Structure formats: C-alpha cells, structure tokens
C-alpha cells in the first residue's frame, strides 16, 4: 500500500483504533450491569412509554360503539402449525373473547365472533391497561390465563376481522378495532414490565447520549477521511472545464 501522506494516514489510523477501543467499551456491561446500547434502549423505552398512554382517548372513542352488534368469522393459526396447535389457538381465542363478553365458537381453524363491539373492545382495553400499568397478577385474573398469551390471541383474531368488516363497508367498526389493537393491545404487550419515566428525570443522560452520538459519528467519519487522504484519495473540487 502506497502512503503518500504519512501524517494524515497516522492521524486516521489513530482515530480508527481509538474508535474501536471505545466501541469495545460500549459493548461491555459498565452501566448498571448493562452495556451502553442496552442501557440506552432501556432508557428510551421508559421515556417513550410515558408518552404512549392513549387509553383514556381510546375509551372515549370505543364508548361510541356500545350497543353496535358485529359478527364475523376468521381463521386462526399460521402456516406450518400442526393441527393440534391450530386447535389450541382456536380454543384460546374462544376463551379470550368469551371472557370479554363476546359469543365465540370454534370450528376447526375457524372462529366465529358475535359481539357488542363497544363493550368487548372496552373490556379488551381495560385488560390491556392492567398490563400497561404492570399489574400482572390482576391482568392474569382478568383474562383467566397468562395475559400476554391473551393479548396475542386477541390481536391475531381481530386483525383479520378488520379486513372482513372493511369488505362489508363497516369502516367505522373496522377503525375502532384497529385503534384498540394499535393503541392499547400492542402498547401494553410491548411495554410490559417497563416503568414509565419523564424526560426531565433523565435530561443529563439524554443530552450526554446525544452529544456522544454526534461526536462518535464524526470520529469514525474523520478517521476514514484521513486514512483515504493518507493513501492519496481525497475529495477536491473539480477544475472548471474550458470550452474550446
């Protein structure tokens, strides 16, 4: 390898090696038994959970559908599941929606639901709120089974139901289900066990991570820049072409 600018190459190599040392330190469990990436992920989960509470708003929207009857049939289970697994998935769906106040029947992989949309979605939102609030024992008692299993079953059963209602031109009903699934069920499932905290509680850490991210990104960029300059590859403005 031909080095045409030893000073630039040495600077680039030093920056790159020091960058690698810091990168190794980032992957070590130096912050509360976690590495920097896991710590940052845990911190941002806590901060984002505090701003993801839409349960009150969803409750108001869901109340508009009380007394509105809907009925549809969906197939449960996924490709690759055994017949026994599909049967178990259907039985779980029946148990979950019976608990929520719907009429549920299973016929093989097909589950038929008949329900008061507002009432069932309201109860599903209530159960999800228990999970969101980290009240695991109450949530388990509410659903009568492991609560994450219940939330997953509700999601997998109602999701195809949205398309069924859309095909019947019942757009408001489909949107109501989608709203509860995204803002209640999904939120509760993903944030289970996470303690919500405000940004102001962690302002120094937030600023520190932001500044470090900017510096570390530039650190790597400049190391590559100087290495390439050292071997004679650099970015320069092209000379203006003179027309004949």
C-alpha positions as a printed NumPy array, in Angstrom:
array([[  0.   ,   0.   ,   0.   ],
       [  1.415,   3.37 ,  -1.027],
       [  1.211,   6.029,   1.665],
       [  1.539,   9.455,   0.109],
       [  0.741,  11.467,   3.235],
       [  2.146,   9.793,   6.336],
       [  0.851,  12.444,   8.743],
       [ -2.747,  12.156,   7.523],
       [ -2.562,   8.35 ,   7.465],
       [ -1.211,   8.205,  11.029],
       [ -3.949,  10.559,  12.214],
       [ -6.627,   8.45 ,  10.527],
       [ -5.257,   5.185,  11.898],
       [ -5.074,   6.627,  15.422],
       [ -8.658,   7.827,  15.227],
       [ -9.859,   4.468,  13.898],
       [ -8.043,   2.417,  16.546],
       [ -9.32 ,   4.654,  19.357],
       [-12.803,   4.399,  17.827],
       [-12.555,   0.586,  18.022],
       [-11.442,   0.756,  21.678],
       [-14.471,   2.891,  22.568],
       [-16.709,   0.553,  20.581],
       [-15.491,  -2.421,  22.648],
       [-16.159,  -0.461,  25.843],
       [-19.692,   0.311,  24.6  ],
       [-20.361,  -3.436,  24.366],
       [-19.164,  -4.104,  27.908],
       [-21.618,  -4.146,  30.876],
       [-20.292,  -0.997,  32.54 ],
       [-23.565,   0.83 ,  33.298],
       [-25.745,  -0.791,  35.981],
       [-24.774,  -4.225,  34.708],
       [-25.746,  -3.314,  31.137],
       [-23.744,  -2.29 ,  28.102],
       [-24.296,   1.194,  26.698],
       [-26.623,   0.006,  23.927],
       [-28.871,  -1.922,  26.326],
       [-28.853,   0.975,  28.783],
       [-29.873,   3.441,  26.071],
       [-32.573,   1.069,  24.81 ],
       [-33.957,   0.633,  28.33 ],
       [-33.891,   4.398,  28.922],
       [-35.706,   5.244,  25.699],
       [-38.304,   2.544,  26.398],
       [-39.07 ,   4.183,  29.75 ],
       [-39.279,   7.637,  28.202],
       [-41.411,   6.569,  25.244],
       [-43.843,   4.633,  27.455],
       [-44.672,   7.81 ,  29.336],
       [-45.899,   9.355,  26.078],
       [-47.728,   6.283,  24.736],
       [-50.718,   6.29 ,  27.086],
       [-53.795,   6.699,  24.853],
       [-56.15 ,   4.598,  26.964],
       [-58.434,   7.438,  28.027],
       [-58.834,   8.706,  24.463],
       [-59.429,   5.185,  23.125],
       [-62.017,   4.637,  25.865],
       [-63.972,   7.691,  24.7  ],
       [-63.835,   6.547,  21.064],
       [-64.83 ,   2.985,  21.959],
       [-67.83 ,   4.163,  24.002],
       [-69.41 ,   5.442,  20.782],
       [-69.798,   1.843,  19.598],
       [-71.643,   0.458,  22.632],
       [-74.722,  -1.432,  21.501],
       [-73.396,  -1.87 ,  17.972],
       [-73.519,  -5.575,  17.043],
       [-70.948,  -7.081,  14.685],
       [-70.315, -10.639,  13.589],
       [-67.558, -12.218,  11.508],
       [-65.584, -15.424,  11.138],
       [-61.798, -15.649,  10.873],
       [-59.216, -18.382,  10.545],
       [-56.641, -18.631,  13.305],
       [-53.23 , -20.246,  13.284],
       [-50.274, -19.787,  10.98 ],
       [-48.669, -21.73 ,   8.148],
       [-46.535, -24.545,   9.48 ],
       [-48.626, -25.092,  12.614],
       [-49.815, -28.602,  13.36 ],
       [-53.497, -29.449,  13.52 ],
       [-53.238, -29.664,  17.291],
       [-51.602, -26.232,  17.52 ],
       [-54.329, -24.692,  15.355],
       [-56.971, -26.295,  17.545],
       [-55.297, -24.869,  20.651],
       [-55.125, -21.405,  19.064],
       [-58.844, -21.549,  18.233],
       [-59.744, -22.698,  21.757],
       [-57.64 , -19.905,  23.247],
       [-59.403, -17.319,  21.066],
       [-62.791, -18.643,  22.142],
       [-61.765, -18.47 ,  25.802],
       [-60.4  , -14.926,  25.474],
       [-63.433, -13.482,  23.705],
       [-65.903, -15.322,  25.886],
       [-64.182, -13.669,  28.842],
       [-64.504, -10.308,  27.083],
       [-68.24 , -10.819,  26.684],
       [-68.497, -11.986,  23.071],
       [-70.189, -15.08 ,  21.722],
       [-67.357, -17.195,  20.338],
       [-67.45 , -20.538,  18.565],
       [-64.658, -22.603,  17.064],
       [-64.969, -24.967,  14.133],
       [-61.542, -26.325,  13.318],
       [-59.339, -23.361,  12.442],
       [-62.307, -21.024,  12.074],
       [-63.532, -18.856,  14.916],
       [-66.848, -17.023,  14.707],
       [-67.352, -13.943,  16.858],
       [-70.631, -12.16 ,  17.585],
       [-70.369,  -9.206,  19.923],
       [-71.352,  -5.804,  21.153],
       [-68.377,  -4.044,  19.609],
       [-68.101,  -1.227,  22.129],
       [-68.49 ,  -3.478,  25.161],
       [-65.936,  -6.064,  24.027],
       [-63.375,  -3.507,  22.875],
       [-63.882,  -1.628,  26.132],
       [-63.085,  -4.725,  28.189],
       [-60.109,  -5.538,  25.973],
       [-58.835,  -2.002,  26.538],
       [-59.328,  -2.383,  30.308],
       [-57.375,  -5.629,  30.366],
       [-54.625,  -4.075,  28.257],
       [-54.422,  -1.138,  30.685],
       [-53.721,  -3.541,  33.543],
       [-50.786,  -4.942,  31.577],
       [-49.613,  -1.436,  30.637],
       [-49.688,  -0.459,  34.319],
       [-47.557,  -3.524,  35.16 ],
       [-50.349,  -5.093,  37.22 ],
       [-49.534,  -8.606,  36.079],
       [-51.489, -10.551,  38.71 ],
       [-54.662,  -8.522,  38.114],
       [-54.258,  -8.893,  34.346],
       [-53.869, -12.661,  34.662],
       [-57.01 , -12.848,  36.774],
       [-58.845, -10.563,  34.345],
       [-58.161, -12.77 ,  31.313],
       [-58.175, -16.064,  33.177],
       [-54.838, -17.041,  31.602],
       [-51.324, -15.746,  31.028],
       [-52.042, -12.172,  29.949],
       [-49.53 , -11.902,  27.096],
       [-50.984, -15.068,  25.616],
       [-54.438, -13.471,  25.821],
       [-53.293, -10.216,  24.205],
       [-51.553, -12.084,  21.402],
       [-54.652, -14.193,  20.771],
       [-56.87 , -11.088,  20.688],
       [-54.501,  -9.422,  18.226],
       [-54.285, -12.432,  15.913],
       [-58.052, -12.961,  15.963],
       [-59.198,  -9.374,  15.497],
       [-56.622,  -8.359,  12.88 ],
       [-58.168, -10.434,  10.056],
       [-61.577,  -9.344,  11.37 ],
       [-60.704,  -5.774,  10.348],
       [-60.496,  -6.817,   6.709],
       [-63.783,  -8.701,   6.997],
       [-65.546,  -5.583,   8.275],
       [-63.899,  -3.38 ,   5.656],
       [-65.172,  -5.734,   2.943],
       [-68.674,  -5.255,   4.367],
       [-68.192,  -1.453,   4.21 ],
       [-68.232,  -1.232,   8.01 ],
       [-65.34 ,   1.192,   8.071],
       [-66.064,   2.816,  11.449],
       [-66.243,  -0.566,  13.153],
       [-63.007,  -1.696,  11.49 ],
       [-61.26 ,   1.513,  12.551],
       [-62.472,   1.072,  16.128],
       [-60.889,  -2.391,  16.3  ],
       [-57.672,  -1.161,  14.68 ],
       [-57.478,   1.717,  17.156],
       [-57.746,  -0.576,  20.194],
       [-55.253,  -3.075,  18.792],
       [-52.604,  -0.473,  17.978],
       [-53.009,   1.916,  20.899],
       [-53.961,  -0.497,  23.668],
       [-53.128,  -4.132,  22.935],
       [-49.843,  -3.534,  21.097],
       [-48.748,  -0.813,  23.517],
       [-49.469,  -2.964,  26.564],
       [-47.749,  -6.021,  25.076],
       [-44.588,  -4.135,  24.056],
       [-44.231,  -2.104,  27.264],
       [-44.998,  -4.915,  29.697],
       [-42.717,  -4.575,  32.718],
       [-41.324,  -1.182,  31.653],
       [-41.553,   1.625,  34.215],
       [-42.577,   4.921,  32.539],
       [-40.396,   7.914,  33.334],
       [-40.331,  11.535,  32.165],
       [-37.66 ,  13.142,  30.002],
       [-36.893,  15.721,  32.711],
       [-35.837,  12.921,  35.07 ],
       [-33.104,  11.895,  32.641],
       [-32.203,  15.146,  30.894],
       [-28.432,  14.865,  31.616],
       [-28.325,  11.295,  30.244],
       [-30.348,  12.311,  27.183],
       [-28.043,  15.224,  26.386],
       [-24.981,  13.094,  27.073],
       [-26.111,  10.334,  24.714],
       [-26.98 ,  12.861,  22.009],
       [-23.634,  14.658,  22.229],
       [-21.751,  11.35 ,  22.349],
       [-23.64 ,  10.069,  19.294],
       [-22.72 ,  13.167,  17.263],
       [-19.051,  13.103,  18.339],
       [-18.707,   9.339,  17.839],
       [-20.227,   9.507,  14.341],
       [-17.834,  12.314,  13.334],
       [-14.978,  10.411,  14.988],
       [-15.455,   7.461,  12.639],
       [-16.038,   9.688,   9.622],
       [-12.846,  11.672,  10.119],
       [-10.801,   8.51 ,  10.692],
       [-11.853,   7.194,   7.269],
       [-11.346,  10.619,   5.709],
       [ -7.724,  10.883,   6.933],
       [ -6.916,   7.265,   6.046],
       [ -8.014,   7.816,   2.458],
       [ -6.139,  11.101,   2.314],
       [ -3.055,   9.272,   3.543],
       [ -3.168,   6.848,   0.592],
       [ -3.75 ,   9.629,  -1.883],
       [ -7.526,   9.501,  -2.192],
       [ -9.22 ,  12.766,  -1.325],
       [-12.19 ,  14.837,  -2.29 ],
       [-11.347,  18.005,  -4.172],
       [-13.358,  20.365,  -6.26 ],
       [-13.016,  19.581,  -9.919],
       [-11.302,  22.169, -12.087],
       [-13.536,  24.198, -14.351],
       [-13.513,  22.948, -17.912],
       [-12.646,  25.495, -20.567],
       [-14.614,  25.3  , -23.747],
       [-12.669,  25.36 , -26.989]])
